[in-house]
């Protein structure tokens, strides 16, 4: 089933930044293709590149990859809860507070890429179970309303955003 693009009233403007990065078309096909493209990028990096930070205090490439996997899990969990009709407001998460406890730099980039690939497979499996009614359900996360289908687009746009940063700020310095 194709997931229609969310209307602007299905998410707060902050998430519009991510959603605007998602091209027209089937978002589930895009998520699959995007995941494969990200894997090709990550698997082509050396261990030295994986530890690169484009500026002091910025995350390493490994930390960016770990963050993308963490965020996708959070967004998918929100989608699951809302799709199942759970109207319990969900709290926000602060990725900057999480990072000191993640240990991403102690892991290999290959392991992190494997994890991200597994998370993406799970995300796709989950969203394929939702019917049209479930996709339109909404809930509150971080004090803001969001629809299940908007979360699919947020996941795609969030990864696209971070891969763009990897290319522009991390890997362009190493060329």
Backbone as a printed PyTorch tensor [residue, N CA C, xyz], in Angstrom:
tensor([[[ 0.8240, -1.1760,  0.0000],
         [ 0.0000,  0.0000,  0.0000],
         [ 0.8790,  1.2540,  0.0000]],

        [[ 0.5330,  2.1740, -0.8340],
         [ 1.2710,  3.4290, -0.9180],
         [ 0.8160,  4.3750,  0.1900]],

        [[ 1.7550,  4.9960,  0.8430],
         [ 1.4510,  5.9190,  1.9370],
         [ 1.3970,  7.3390,  1.3710]],

        [[ 0.2230,  7.9650,  1.4270],
         [ 0.1180,  9.3360,  0.8930],
         [ 0.9810, 10.3130,  1.6910]],

        [[ 1.4150, 11.3330,  1.0010],
         [ 2.2030, 12.3850,  1.6530],
         [ 1.3190, 13.0560,  2.7080]],

        [[ 1.8800, 13.3210,  3.8860],
         [ 1.0620, 13.9500,  4.9310],
         [ 0.7610, 15.4110,  4.6100]],

        [[-0.3890, 15.8450,  5.0920],
         [-0.7560, 17.2570,  4.9600],
         [-0.0260, 18.0500,  6.0500]],

        [[ 0.1820, 19.3400,  5.8450],
         [ 0.9010, 20.1470,  6.8420],
         [ 0.2700, 20.1440,  8.2360]],

        [[-1.0220, 19.8620,  8.3430],
         [-1.6520, 19.8410,  9.6630],
         [-1.3930, 18.5260, 10.4130]],

        [[-0.6170, 17.6130,  9.8180],
         [-0.3210, 16.3250, 10.4430],
         [ 1.0280, 16.3120, 11.1750]],

        [[ 1.6920, 17.4320, 11.2140],
         [ 3.0000, 17.5210, 11.8700],
         [ 3.3050, 18.9880, 12.1480]],

        [[ 4.2370, 19.2200, 13.0530],
         [ 4.6290, 20.5960, 13.3650],
         [ 5.6600, 21.0760, 12.3360]],

        [[ 5.7720, 22.3810, 12.1590],
         [ 6.6940, 22.9110, 11.1570],
         [ 8.1290, 22.3980, 11.2730]],

        [[ 8.6020, 22.1450, 12.4800],
         [ 9.9630, 21.6320, 12.6440],
         [10.1700, 20.3810, 11.7880]],

        [[ 9.2070, 19.4780, 11.7980],
         [ 9.3330, 18.2450, 11.0220],
         [ 9.1250, 18.4770,  9.5290]],

        [[ 8.5700, 19.6210,  9.1830],
         [ 8.4470, 19.9670,  7.7660],
         [ 9.8030, 20.0440,  7.0890]],

        [[10.8260, 20.3920,  7.8510],
         [12.1890, 20.4310,  7.3150],
         [12.5930, 19.0570,  6.7910]],

        [[12.2940, 18.0110,  7.5630],
         [12.6170, 16.6500,  7.1370],
         [11.6890, 16.1940,  6.0110]],

        [[10.4040, 16.4160,  6.1780],
         [ 9.4310, 15.9430,  5.1910],
         [ 9.6870, 16.5860,  3.8320]],

        [[10.1160, 17.8420,  3.8250],
         [10.3790, 18.5350,  2.5470],
         [11.5470, 17.9070,  1.7790]],

        [[12.3820, 17.1490,  2.4510],
         [13.5190, 16.4870,  1.8000],
         [13.1120, 15.1910,  1.0990]],

        [[11.8950, 14.7310,  1.3260],
         [11.4420, 13.4610,  0.7630],
         [10.8150, 13.7180, -0.5980]],

        [[11.3770, 13.1310, -1.6610],
         [10.8160, 13.3480, -2.9980],
         [ 9.4540, 12.6670, -3.1470]],

        [[ 8.7360, 13.0800, -4.1620],
         [ 7.4450, 12.4600, -4.4610],
         [ 7.6620, 10.9960, -4.7990]],

        [[ 6.6600, 10.1990, -4.5360],
         [ 6.7360,  8.7750, -4.8390],
         [ 6.3500,  7.9500, -3.6290]],

        [[ 6.5480,  6.6760, -3.7420],
         [ 6.1980,  5.7360, -2.6840],
         [ 7.2480,  5.8080, -1.5770]],

        [[ 6.8500,  6.2720, -0.4040],
         [ 7.8150,  6.4790,  0.6800],
         [ 8.4210,  5.1530,  1.1510]],

        [[ 7.6760,  4.0570,  1.0690],
         [ 8.2510,  2.7740,  1.4780],
         [ 9.3180,  2.3150,  0.4910]],

        [[ 9.0750,  2.5180, -0.8040],
         [10.1200,  2.1990, -1.7900],
         [11.3300,  3.0870, -1.5630]],

        [[11.0810,  4.3540, -1.2900],
         [12.1740,  5.2910, -1.0270],
         [12.9720,  4.8520,  0.1960]],

        [[12.2830,  4.4630,  1.2710],
         [12.9930,  4.0180,  2.4760],
         [13.8880,  2.8200,  2.1770]],

        [[13.4040,  1.8900,  1.3580],
         [14.2260,  0.7370,  0.9920],
         [15.4370,  1.1400,  0.1770]],

        [[15.2120,  1.9650, -0.8400],
         [16.3130,  2.4060, -1.7020],
         [17.2900,  3.2880, -0.9290]],

        [[16.7600,  4.1470, -0.0930],
         [17.5940,  5.0420,  0.7020],
         [18.4780,  4.2430,  1.6530]],

        [[17.9020,  3.2460,  2.2640],
         [18.6840,  2.4030,  3.1720],
         [19.8430,  1.7420,  2.4560]],

        [[19.5770,  1.2410,  1.2470],
         [20.6330,  0.5960,  0.4570],
         [21.7130,  1.6060,  0.0720]],

        [[21.3080,  2.8100, -0.2860],
         [22.2750,  3.8570, -0.6610],
         [23.1390,  4.2540,  0.5390]],

        [[22.5210,  4.3900,  1.7000],
         [23.2720,  4.7300,  2.9050],
         [24.2590,  3.6220,  3.2480]],

        [[23.8310,  2.3800,  3.0870],
         [24.7280,  1.2510,  3.3590],
         [25.9510,  1.2910,  2.4440]],

        [[25.7480,  1.5970,  1.1610],
         [26.8900,  1.6860,  0.2280],
         [27.8650,  2.7790,  0.6750]],

        [[27.3210,  3.8990,  1.1010],
         [28.1660,  4.9940,  1.5660],
         [28.9680,  4.5640,  2.7970]],

        [[28.2840,  4.0080,  3.7860],
         [28.9500,  3.6500,  5.0390],
         [29.9770,  2.5540,  4.8540]],

        [[29.6570,  1.5810,  4.0320],
         [30.5500,  0.4300,  3.8610],
         [31.7930,  0.7840,  3.0440]],

        [[31.7820,  1.9770,  2.4480],
         [32.9470,  2.4340,  1.7040],
         [33.9060,  3.2800,  2.5270]],

        [[33.5830,  3.4850,  3.7960],
         [34.4230,  4.3420,  4.6430],
         [35.4570,  3.5300,  5.4070]],

        [[36.5770,  4.1460,  5.6680],
         [37.6420,  3.5120,  6.4470],
         [37.3780,  3.7430,  7.9390]],

        [[38.0490,  2.9790,  8.7990],
         [37.9100,  3.2260, 10.2380],
         [38.3270,  4.6480, 10.6440]],

        [[39.3260,  5.1870,  9.9850],
         [39.7550,  6.5540, 10.2780],
         [38.6570,  7.5510,  9.9020]],

        [[38.0630,  7.3650,  8.7280],
         [36.9700,  8.2460,  8.3170],
         [35.7950,  8.1520,  9.2900]],

        [[35.5070,  6.9620,  9.7600],
         [34.3600,  6.7470, 10.6500],
         [34.4880,  7.5200, 11.9560]],

        [[35.6900,  7.8350, 12.3580],
         [35.9200,  8.5820, 13.5990],
         [36.0130, 10.0980, 13.3730]],

        [[35.9350, 10.5200, 12.1140],
         [36.0960, 11.9350, 11.7760],
         [34.9660, 12.7860, 12.3620]],

        [[35.3490, 13.9500, 12.8520],
         [34.4270, 14.9860, 13.3110],
         [34.7750, 16.2280, 12.4970]],

        [[33.7830, 16.8670, 11.9250],
         [34.0970, 18.0010, 11.0510],
         [34.4600, 19.2620, 11.8360]],

        [[34.1980, 19.2510, 13.1380],
         [34.5810, 20.3870, 13.9820],
         [34.6350, 19.9000, 15.4290]],

        [[35.3830, 20.5920, 16.2770],
         [35.4280, 20.2050, 17.6990],
         [34.0220, 20.2130, 18.2960]],

        [[33.7400, 19.2030, 19.1110],
         [32.4380, 19.1190, 19.7610],
         [31.3340, 18.5120, 18.9290]],

        [[31.6140, 18.2290, 17.6600],
         [30.6130, 17.6020, 16.7870],
         [30.7280, 16.0880, 16.8920]],

        [[29.6640, 15.4090, 16.5340],
         [29.6600, 13.9550, 16.5790],
         [30.5770, 13.3760, 15.5170]],

        [[31.0900, 12.1960, 15.7800],
         [31.8340, 11.4500, 14.7600],
         [30.8360, 10.8550, 13.7740]],

        [[31.3380, 10.3730, 12.6500],
         [30.4600,  9.6940, 11.6870],
         [29.7800,  8.5070, 12.3620]],

        [[30.4980,  7.7580, 13.1780],
         [29.8870,  6.6280, 13.8900],
         [28.7250,  7.1010, 14.7630]],

        [[28.9150,  8.2240, 15.4290],
         [27.8560,  8.7370, 16.2880],
         [26.6470,  9.2030, 15.4820]],

        [[26.8870,  9.7750, 14.3140],
         [25.7780, 10.1720, 13.4480],
         [24.9810,  8.9320, 13.0310]],

        [[25.6760,  7.8900, 12.6340],
         [25.0090,  6.6480, 12.2170],
         [24.1950,  6.0670, 13.3750]],

        [[24.7850,  6.0190, 14.5540],
         [24.0670,  5.5220, 15.7180],
         [22.8440,  6.3670, 16.0390]],

        [[22.9910,  7.6770, 15.9150],
         [21.8670,  8.5830, 16.1500],
         [20.7320,  8.3240, 15.1660]],

        [[21.0650,  8.1280, 13.9030],
         [20.0250,  7.8810, 12.9040],
         [19.2520,  6.5990, 13.2610]],

        [[19.9570,  5.5670, 13.6760],
         [19.2950,  4.3170, 14.0810],
         [18.4250,  4.5440, 15.3180]],

        [[18.9540,  5.2500, 16.3180],
         [18.1760,  5.5310, 17.5210],
         [16.9050,  6.3110, 17.1990]],

        [[17.0510,  7.3640, 16.4150],
         [15.8980,  8.2080, 16.0820],
         [14.8580,  7.4210, 15.2930]],

        [[15.3140,  6.5810, 14.3710],
         [14.3600,  5.7810, 13.6000],
         [13.5780,  4.8480, 14.5080]],

        [[14.2530,  4.2860, 15.4910],
         [13.5570,  3.4350, 16.4680],
         [12.4960,  4.2340, 17.2310]],

        [[12.8470,  5.4270, 17.6640],
         [11.9060,  6.2710, 18.4100],
         [10.7140,  6.6310, 17.5330]],

        [[10.9750,  7.0800, 16.3080],
         [ 9.8770,  7.4610, 15.4150],
         [ 8.9920,  6.2600, 15.0800]],

        [[ 9.5910,  5.1030, 14.8900],
         [ 8.8150,  3.8930, 14.5940],
         [ 7.9720,  3.4750, 15.8000]],

        [[ 8.5370,  3.6030, 16.9790],
         [ 7.7840,  3.2850, 18.1940],
         [ 6.5760,  4.2080, 18.3160]],

        [[ 6.7660,  5.4640, 18.0470],
         [ 5.6480,  6.4090, 18.0750],
         [ 4.5870,  5.9800, 17.0680]],

        [[ 5.0180,  5.6230, 15.8730],
         [ 4.0720,  5.1840, 14.8400],
         [ 3.2940,  3.9500, 15.3000]],

        [[ 3.9780,  3.0050, 15.8940],
         [ 3.3290,  1.7930, 16.3860],
         [ 2.2680,  2.1430, 17.4240]],

        [[ 2.6280,  2.9340, 18.4000],
         [ 1.6860,  3.2970, 19.4590],
         [ 0.4570,  3.9990, 18.8800]],

        [[ 0.6890,  4.9760, 18.0160],
         [-0.4320,  5.7480, 17.4820],
         [-1.2840,  4.9010, 16.5380]],

        [[-0.6470,  4.0830, 15.7140],
         [-1.3880,  3.2330, 14.7820],
         [-2.2960,  2.2590, 15.5280]],

        [[-1.8570,  1.8390, 16.7050],
         [-2.6350,  0.8920, 17.5100],
         [-3.6770,  1.5900, 18.3810]],

        [[-3.8240,  2.8930, 18.1760],
         [-4.8630,  3.6350, 18.8800],
         [-4.4880,  4.0660, 20.2840]],

        [[-3.2380,  4.0160, 20.6240],
         [-2.7860,  4.4370, 21.9460],
         [-2.6660,  5.9580, 21.9480]],

        [[-3.4750,  6.5980, 22.7550],
         [-3.4590,  8.0630, 22.7760],
         [-2.6750,  8.6390, 23.9520]],

        [[-1.8390,  7.8210, 24.5760],
         [-0.9850,  8.3010, 25.6570],
         [ 0.0790,  9.2430, 25.0800]],

        [[ 0.1390, 10.4780, 25.5450],
         [ 1.1820, 11.3810, 25.0420],
         [ 2.5760, 10.8140, 25.3450]],

        [[ 3.4390, 10.9030, 24.3630],
         [ 4.8080, 10.3900, 24.4960],
         [ 5.7690, 11.5520, 24.7000]],

        [[ 6.7520, 11.3260, 25.5320],
         [ 7.7300, 12.3790, 25.8170],
         [ 8.7160, 12.5180, 24.6580]],

        [[ 9.4490, 13.5940, 24.7020],
         [10.4910, 13.8130, 23.6940],
         [11.7370, 13.0350, 24.0900]],

        [[12.6970, 13.0370, 23.1850],
         [13.9960, 12.4710, 23.5190],
         [15.0420, 13.4940, 23.1380]],

        [[16.1070, 13.5240, 23.8970],
         [17.1790, 14.4810, 23.6570],
         [18.4170, 13.7010, 23.2420]],

        [[18.6570, 13.6890, 21.9550],
         [19.7810, 12.9230, 21.4100],
         [21.1200, 13.3760, 21.9810]],

        [[21.2220, 14.6390, 22.3390],
         [22.4860, 15.1220, 22.9090],
         [22.7130, 14.5800, 24.3260]],

        [[21.6370, 14.3700, 25.0580],
         [21.7760, 13.7680, 26.3870],
         [22.0310, 12.2600, 26.2750]],

        [[21.5280, 11.6460, 25.2250],
         [21.7370, 10.2050, 25.0210],
         [23.1800,  9.8950, 24.6240]],

        [[23.7690, 10.7510, 23.8160],
         [25.0380, 10.4360, 23.1660],
         [26.1420,  9.9830, 24.1220]],

        [[26.3250, 10.6130, 25.2850],
         [27.4150, 10.1520, 26.1670],
         [27.2460,  8.7060, 26.6570]],

        [[26.0490,  8.1630, 26.5320],
         [25.7700,  6.8190, 27.0350],
         [25.6810,  5.7730, 25.9330]],

        [[25.8850,  6.1790, 24.6930],
         [25.6800,  5.2840, 23.5480],
         [26.8770,  4.3900, 23.2230]],

        [[28.0720,  4.8880, 23.3940],
         [29.2660,  4.1000, 23.1000],
         [29.4680,  3.7860, 21.6290]],

        [[28.9290,  4.6030, 20.7560],
         [29.0350,  4.3290, 19.3210],
         [30.4830,  4.3080, 18.8330]],

        [[31.3240,  5.1850, 19.3650],
         [32.7180,  5.2380, 18.8860],
         [33.5110,  3.9910, 19.2580]],

        [[33.0470,  3.2260, 20.2400],
         [33.7450,  1.9980, 20.6300],
         [33.3670,  0.8150, 19.7310]],

        [[32.3870,  1.0090, 18.8860],
         [31.9280, -0.0580, 17.9990],
         [32.4970,  0.1520, 16.5960]],

        [[32.4970, -0.8920, 15.8110],
         [32.9650, -0.7500, 14.4290],
         [31.8620, -0.1070, 13.5900]],

        [[32.2660,  0.5940, 12.5560],
         [31.2870,  1.1810, 11.6470],
         [30.4720,  0.0780, 10.9800]],

        [[31.1030, -1.0420, 10.6980],
         [30.3840, -2.1670, 10.0970],
         [29.2490, -2.6340, 11.0000]],

        [[29.5150, -2.7260, 12.2920],
         [28.4860, -3.1280, 13.2450],
         [27.3520, -2.1010, 13.2960]],

        [[27.6860, -0.8360, 13.3120],
         [26.6730,  0.2160, 13.3210],
         [25.8540,  0.2030, 12.0360]],

        [[26.5220, -0.0260, 10.9060],
         [25.8010, -0.1100,  9.6270],
         [24.8500, -1.3060,  9.6280]],

        [[25.3000, -2.4280, 10.1800],
         [24.4290, -3.6060, 10.2900],
         [23.2000, -3.2790, 11.1390]],

        [[23.4270, -2.5880, 12.2350],
         [22.3060, -2.2260, 13.1100],
         [21.3230, -1.3190, 12.3820]],

        [[21.8480, -0.3120, 11.6880],
         [20.9820,  0.6030, 10.9480],
         [20.1820, -0.1540,  9.8920]],

        [[20.8260, -1.0940,  9.2220],
         [20.1390, -1.9030,  8.2120],
         [19.0130, -2.7290,  8.8490]],

        [[19.2660, -3.2930, 10.0120],
         [18.2420, -4.0710, 10.7250],
         [17.0740, -3.1870, 11.1580]],

        [[17.3820, -2.0150, 11.6530],
         [16.3430, -1.0780, 12.0720],
         [15.4740, -0.7140, 10.8750]],

        [[16.0910, -0.4650,  9.7360],
         [15.3290, -0.0990,  8.5310],
         [14.4170, -1.2460,  8.0950]],

        [[14.9370, -2.4630,  8.1220],
         [14.0830, -3.6180,  7.7640],
         [12.8780, -3.6930,  8.6960]],

        [[13.1060, -3.4730,  9.9850],
         [12.0100, -3.5050, 10.9480],
         [11.0100, -2.3760, 10.6920]],

        [[11.5110, -1.2020, 10.3680],
         [10.6420, -0.0650, 10.0640],
         [ 9.7550, -0.3790,  8.8730]],

        [[10.3620, -0.9160,  7.8200],
         [ 9.5830, -1.2540,  6.6280],
         [ 8.5460, -2.3210,  6.9380]],

        [[ 8.9220, -3.3340,  7.6870],
         [ 7.9670, -4.3800,  8.0640],
         [ 6.8010, -3.7910,  8.8450]],

        [[ 7.0920, -2.9070,  9.7790],
         [ 6.0490, -2.2930, 10.5830],
         [ 5.0890, -1.4770,  9.7260]],

        [[ 5.6260, -0.5640,  8.9300],
         [ 4.7620,  0.3180,  8.1490],
         [ 3.9400, -0.4430,  7.1110]],

        [[ 4.4300, -1.5720,  6.6500],
         [ 3.6540, -2.3820,  5.6940],
         [ 2.4390, -3.0250,  6.3380]],

        [[ 2.3920, -3.0740,  7.6590],
         [ 1.2320, -3.6590,  8.3440],
         [ 0.0960, -2.6590,  8.5290]],

        [[ 0.3590, -1.3900,  8.3340],
         [-0.6510, -0.3670,  8.6060],
         [-1.6150, -0.2160,  7.4420]],

        [[-2.9000, -0.1810,  7.7370],
         [-3.8930,  0.1050,  6.7000],
         [-4.1210,  1.6180,  6.6520]],

        [[-4.9980,  2.0560,  5.7570],
         [-5.2150,  3.4900,  5.5580],
         [-5.6970,  4.1740,  6.8330]],

        [[-6.5290,  3.5100,  7.5930],
         [-7.0340,  4.0930,  8.8370],
         [-5.9100,  4.2620,  9.8530]],

        [[-5.0810,  3.2540,  9.9940],
         [-3.9640,  3.3390, 10.9380],
         [-3.0040,  4.4580, 10.5470]],

        [[-2.7540,  4.6140,  9.2500],
         [-1.8190,  5.6490,  8.7890],
         [-2.3120,  7.0600,  9.1090]],

        [[-3.6110,  7.2260,  9.2060],
         [-4.1640,  8.5530,  9.4910],
         [-4.3090,  8.8340, 10.9780]],

        [[-4.1450,  7.8170, 11.8050],
         [-4.2510,  8.0470, 13.2430],
         [-3.1510,  8.9980, 13.6910]],

        [[-3.4670,  9.6870, 14.7620],
         [-2.5310, 10.6760, 15.2900],
         [-2.3090, 10.4650, 16.7690]],

        [[-1.2100, 11.0030, 17.2170],
         [-0.9130, 10.9970, 18.6350],
         [-0.1030, 12.2250, 18.9750]],

        [[ 0.2730, 12.3100, 20.2200],
         [ 1.0680, 13.4440, 20.6840],
         [ 2.4210, 12.9310, 21.1490]],

        [[ 3.4630, 13.5170, 20.5910],
         [ 4.8420, 13.2140, 20.9800],
         [ 5.5700, 14.5370, 21.1290]],

        [[ 6.3140, 14.6670, 22.1880],
         [ 7.0510, 15.9100, 22.4500],
         [ 6.1120, 17.1100, 22.5270]],

        [[ 4.8760, 16.8690, 22.9660],
         [ 3.9110, 17.9540, 23.1010],
         [ 3.2490, 18.3790, 21.8080]],

        [[ 3.5060, 17.6480, 20.7120],
         [ 2.9660, 18.0210, 19.4130],
         [ 2.2430, 16.8520, 18.7520]],

        [[ 1.1840, 17.1830, 18.0380],
         [ 0.4510, 16.1670, 17.3050],
         [ 1.2100, 15.7440, 16.0600]],

        [[ 1.0720, 14.4510, 15.7270],
         [ 1.7100, 13.9260, 14.5210],
         [ 0.9290, 12.6890, 14.0670]],

        [[ 0.8210, 12.5140, 12.7590],
         [ 0.1380, 11.3360, 12.2350],
         [ 1.1400, 10.2150, 11.9940]],

        [[ 0.6040,  9.0090, 11.9150],
         [ 1.4450,  7.8480, 11.6380],
         [ 2.1290,  8.0200, 10.2870]],

        [[ 1.3780,  8.4350,  9.2760],
         [ 2.0110,  8.5580,  7.9470],
         [ 3.0650,  9.6630,  7.9220]],

        [[ 2.8640, 10.7230,  8.6990],
         [ 3.8960, 11.7570,  8.7720],
         [ 5.1810, 11.1750,  9.3470]],

        [[ 5.0510, 10.2500, 10.2840],
         [ 6.2460,  9.6370, 10.8740],
         [ 7.0490,  8.8520,  9.8450]],

        [[ 6.3950,  8.2190,  8.8900],
         [ 7.1360,  7.5270,  7.8180],
         [ 7.9790,  8.5270,  7.0320]],

        [[ 7.3980,  9.6660,  6.7250],
         [ 8.1180, 10.6990,  5.9780],
         [ 9.2020, 11.3540,  6.8350]],

        [[ 8.9510, 11.5000,  8.1200],
         [ 9.9520, 12.0590,  9.0240],
         [11.1720, 11.1390,  9.0840]],

        [[10.9310,  9.8360,  9.1640],
         [12.0430,  8.8770,  9.1760],
         [12.8860,  9.0180,  7.9140]],

        [[12.2310,  9.0660,  6.7700],
         [12.9560,  9.1900,  5.4940],
         [13.7130, 10.5170,  5.4220]],

        [[13.0550, 11.6000,  5.8060],
         [13.6860, 12.9130,  5.7370],
         [14.8090, 13.0870,  6.7430]],

        [[14.6600, 12.4830,  7.9120],
         [15.6970, 12.5680,  8.9400],
         [16.9740, 11.8980,  8.4560]],

        [[16.8450, 10.6980,  7.8950],
         [18.0500, 10.0360,  7.3800],
         [18.6560, 10.8370,  6.2310]],

        [[17.8020, 11.3080,  5.3370],
         [18.2830, 12.0900,  4.1850],
         [19.0440, 13.3230,  4.6780]],

        [[18.5080, 13.9640,  5.7150],
         [19.1550, 15.1390,  6.3040],
         [20.5660, 14.8010,  6.8000]],

        [[20.6610, 13.7140,  7.5660],
         [21.9610, 13.3700,  8.1510],
         [22.9540, 12.8280,  7.1240]],

        [[22.4900, 12.0950,  6.1430],
         [23.3940, 11.6420,  5.0830],
         [23.9070, 12.8460,  4.2940]],

        [[23.0480, 13.8330,  4.0980],
         [23.4890, 15.0680,  3.4460],
         [24.5840, 15.7640,  4.2360]],

        [[24.4270, 15.8050,  5.5500],
         [25.4620, 16.4020,  6.4060],
         [26.7530, 15.5910,  6.3220]],

        [[26.6310, 14.2630,  6.3280],
         [27.8360, 13.4310,  6.1890],
         [28.5860, 13.7890,  4.9120]],

        [[27.8660, 13.8940,  3.8230],
         [28.4940, 14.1960,  2.5230],
         [29.0830, 15.6010,  2.4920]],

        [[28.3420, 16.5750,  2.9920],
         [28.7370, 17.9750,  2.8720],
         [29.7790, 18.4230,  3.9030]],

        [[29.6270, 17.9870,  5.1410],
         [30.4800, 18.5030,  6.2050],
         [31.5750, 17.5320,  6.6370]],

        [[31.3390, 16.2590,  6.4810],
         [32.3190, 15.2610,  6.9430],
         [33.2010, 14.7900,  5.7920]],

        [[32.5640, 14.2580,  4.7760],
         [33.3390, 13.5980,  3.7150],
         [33.9510, 14.5790,  2.7260]],

        [[33.3730, 15.7560,  2.5660],
         [33.9560, 16.7340,  1.6400],
         [35.2790, 17.2510,  2.1760]],

        [[35.4660, 17.2440,  3.4870],
         [36.7290, 17.6900,  4.0870],
         [37.8320, 16.6650,  3.8870]],

        [[37.4380, 15.4260,  3.6310],
         [38.4110, 14.3430,  3.5240],
         [38.7710, 14.0390,  2.0790]],

        [[38.1150, 14.6990,  1.1510],
         [38.3580, 14.4090, -0.2780],
         [39.7350, 14.8110, -0.7290]]])
